[in-house]
Amino acid sequence: MVTSQRPIIVHHHLFKNAGSTLDSILARHFKKTWQAFDLPSRAVGSLKPEELAEFLTPRPHLQAISTHQAKLLSTQIPGYRYYPLVFLRHPLDRIASVYAYLKRLPEHDLREHVLMAKRHSLADFIKWRLDVRFGATIRNFQTSMLCNDHINLTYKQVANNDLEVAKGNISALKFFGLVEHFDASIEAMKQYLSPQFGAIDLGYAVQNRNENRNPSLHQRLDELLQSLGSSLYAELERANALDMALYHHAEKLYITRGL
């Protein structure tokens, strides 16, 4: 006997990959049938598929959820037809955006990484945050989130096999977006979701915008190089070599598919 599967959109909210803007689109369109889901006191990257299912089962009204904690799932959530939403971003540009975002947070936010961003230069913040005790925070973050394990980012140390898994997972997706092509990606997302969920209102206002952000990726990377100096910039590149390979793989797929 064939049982029907419940369709569910899962937005894997990768920090500083336009996730807040995408959340705003989902929340405005789906209203009470969308919900953010992160477990308290749980690290990014540690949420398991069965925990998503445990959250969804008693909430049959939900059509879409967003989570920071779940890595990209390689298989369907049992009993569900899984519609993942994932956006990738140039890794070094993302790291600069993380720093700018932390500096804009309210003064009463006394978390260590926020204070370090507020009190130190970009170069000093990156030197501090690159320490291996912070795991994948700014070291191959996207590869860590798109592989199949559930090791949280504080302890995750990615390897080449994680990159190959992440590439395979991205290649298998019917849809993924690139932050650098956000408008076109949102249109492709509409085509991906509309057969199951109907026409989706795609109007949006960018969330967590840095008003001083240079519109050119090339120029932003040049500004980053000038801020860090060639030695630290090269160290940051080495620490994100797998993410760079994953991003270039995604770019080629994006162009090939005409997304």
N, C-alpha and C positions, 0 to 999 in steps of 0.2 A: 504494500500500500504506500503510495507516494503522498507525503505530507507537504503542505505548502510552507514556504519559508517566509519569514517576516522581513520585509526590506528595511534596512536601516543605514542612514548616512553616518559615517564616523569621520569627523574632521580631526586629523592628527595635527594638533596645534603646535607646530615647531616654533619655539620662541624666536621672535624677530624675523619671521618669514611671512609677514603680512597676515598672521593668524587672527589678530584682533579685528581687522577689517573684514575678513571672511566670516568670523563669528557674528559681526554686526549684520551681514547679509543674511545669514541663516536665521538669526534671532528675529529679524524684522519680517522675513518671509514666513517662517514656520511658527512664529509666535510661541504659544504654549506647548507646541509639539517639538520644540528644540530645548535642549538643556545642556549646560556645561557639566562635566563630570570629572572631578579629580578627588581621590581619596585623601583625607587629612593625614599628615605626617608620612606621606609616601613620596619617594623620590621620583624624579622624572625618569622614564624608561622602564619602570618596574611593574606596571599594570599588565595583567595577563588577560587573554581572551575570555577565560571563564569568569573573571571578575566583571568584565563588561557585560557578559550575559546575565550575571546575577543582578546587576543594576537594571538591566533592560526588562527582564521578565516581569516584575511587578508593575511596570510602567508601559502598558501596551499602547498608550496614546502617543508615545514618542516616535517621531520619524527621523530625527537627527540629533546627534550629540557631538560635543567637542571636548577633547581631552588633551592636556599636556603630557600625561603620564604614560600613555600607551604607545608602544612602538608599532610600526606598520605591521599588520598581521599578514602572515604568508598564506593563511587559509581562511575560509569562511568561519565566522563565529557559528558554532553549532546551532542549528535552528533558524539561522538568519541569512538573508541575502545581503551581503556586505558591500556597501558603496563607500570606499575610502576616498577621502579628500586630502591630498598632500601637495604642499608647495615647497619647492627648493629655491635656494638663493645662493649667489656667489658667496663662498665661505668667508673670505676676508672682509667683504663689504658687510656681511651680517655681523661680524665681530665688532666692527666700528659702530654699527647701529646699536648693538647691545650696550656699549659704553655710553653713547649719547642718550639712550633711553634711561639708563640708571641715573645719570646726572640730572635728568628732569624730574625724578621722583620727589615727593614731598620731603621736607626737612625732617619730619617726625619718623621717617623710615630709617631705622637704625641697624638694619641688617649689614653684616660685615661687607659684602660685595658692593652694596649701595654706597656705604661710607667710603670705601676704597675708590670708587669711581668719582665721587664728589670731591674728594680731598687730594686726588693725584692726577697726573697727566695721563693721557691715553697710553703713552709708552710705559709708564710705571705700572699702570693698571694691568696691561697685557703681560708684562714681566711677572707680576705677582700671580695672575690667573693662569699662566701657562704651567705653573708648578704641577707636577704629576698627581699631587694629592687632591686636585680638583677634577681628576678624571677627564671626561669628555666635554667639560663645560665649554671650552673654546678650542678643543682638540678633536677634529673630525666628528663634530656634533651630529651632522646630518647622517653620516654613515652609521653612527651608533644608533640613531633613531629608526633607521630603515632596515636594519638587519633583524634577524629572527629571535634573538635571545631576549631575556627580560632582566638583564643585569642593569641596575640603575646607573645613571651617568656619573655618580660620584666614584664608582669603582671600575667603570668600563674602560678598557684599553683595547682599541680596535686593532685588527690585523688584516692582512690581505684577504683572508677568507671572508671576513665581514664585508669587505668592499664588494667581492664577487656576489655575495648573497644580496646585498643592497642593490647592486646593478640589476640582478635578476628580478628582484621584487619590483623595481621601477619599470623594467621592461614589460612585466606581466600586467601592469595597471592599464585599464582602459582610458584612464584620465590621470594626469598630474599637471600641476601648474608651475610656472616659473615667476618669481617675484618681478624679475626684470621685464616680463611680458604680461603684466597683471591683467590688463583689460582684455587682451586676447585670450588669456587663460580662463578668465571668468566666462567669456562667451563659450569656450569649449566645455567648461563645466556645465553650463546650461544644457548643451546638447547631450552631455553624458547623463544628466539627472532627469531631464524632462520626460523621457518615455515612461519612467516609473512614477515620478512625483509631480508631473504636470509642469506647466509653465512657471518659471521662477522669476520673481522680480529681482533684477540685478542692480538696481540703483544702490549706490553706496557713497559714503564719505570716508576718506582714509582716516584710520584711527592711529593714535600714537605717532603722528607725523612729526618729524624733525624739520622745522621751518627753515633751518639753515642748510639743509641737505642739497648738495649739488645734483642736478638732474642727470648728469652724465656718469655712468658707472666708471668709465675709463678715468675721468678726472677725479672721482672719489677715491679710486685706488691710488692714483698719483698723490693725492693729498695724504692718504694713509702712509705711503712710502716716505713722504717728507716729514710726517709727524714721528714716525718710528725710527727712521734711519735705515740704511740698507741692511745692516747686520740683524737687527731685531725683526725687520720685515721678512728677511730670508728665514729666520727661525720660525716665524709664524706660518710661513708657507710650508715649511717642512712638517710642522705640527698638524697641518691640515692637508697634507698631500693626498690622502685617501678621499677626503671631501672634494678636493679639486678634481680628482679623477671621476668621482661620482657626478659632480656637477657638469663636467664636459660630456659625460655619457648621456646625461639627461638632456643637455642642449642639443646634441645630435639627434636623439630620439624625437625631441620636440619639433625640430626642423623637418626631419624625415616624414613625420606623421602630419605635418601641416597644421599643428595645433595653434 
